[in-house]
Amino acid sequence: MSRMLPRTVEQFMAYACAMEVEATERYAELAELMDTHHNREVAELFAKLARIEGKHRDQIMQQMDWSTPPASSSFRWETPEGPETTDYGDLHYLMTPYHALKLAQHNERRAAEFFERFAAARLPTAVRESAAEMAAEEREHVRDAVAFERGLPGLLGREADSRKLVSEQRAQLVLVASELGDVRQ
């Protein structure tokens, strides 16, 4: 966000809308990227997250009676990207749905914290109320992402299975290495 705080609900909602636009675009890009790497399960999850964020954008635009999102030139973030946007550095082509959900939870938490700062700032009451409302919605999104993760025991099971498999493979390598050491002696 810029150093200049929003003084109207319209200015504030421009931030909220921009966050959702960026999140929608990034999740769509990530879906494409994961699909390129043949990681279909994660690609589908990112595509679903893009659709969800797109709905959030559309809800804000409808609430504000906007036909198009406000121009992003009306403000700028203090960081290179908005609070709800996944950093490319957090990705790897072999990531699992579990990792993707953890990123989504992280993004939703950052969005909630972003809005909570506005709700606590010395701003007009209408802006603080809108910010508190948006923060509550983002906290609900965090709960949804956590519930979604918990509702996918297969994903978590596969995550645990993959850790167990790696551990077993390491143990086998140690055993083989020790046997090779015995042969060399």
CORQUIVEN-V34827 format. One record per residue. BURIAL is b if it has 16 or more other C-alpha atoms within 10 Angstrom, else e. Layout:
BURIAL  BURIAL
//
This chain:
b  e  e  e  e  b  e  b  b  e  e  b  b  b  b  b  b  b  b  b  b  b  b  b  b  b  b  b  b  b  b  b  b  b  b  e  e  e  b  b  e  b  b  b  b  b  b  b  b  b  b  b  b  b  e  b  b  b  e  b  b  e  e  e  e  e  e  e  b  b  e  e  e  e  b  b  e  e  e  e  e  b  b  b  b  b  e  e  e  e  e  e  e  e  e  b  b  b  b  b  b  b  b  b  b  b  b  b  b  b  b  b  b  b  b  b  e  b  b  e  e  e  e  e  e  e  b  b  b  b  b  b  b  b  b  b  b  b  b  e  b  b  e  e  b  e  e  e  b  e  e  e  e  e  b  b  e  e  b  e  e  e  e  e  e  e  e  e  e  e  e  e  e  e  e  e  e  e  e  e  e  e  e  e  e
//
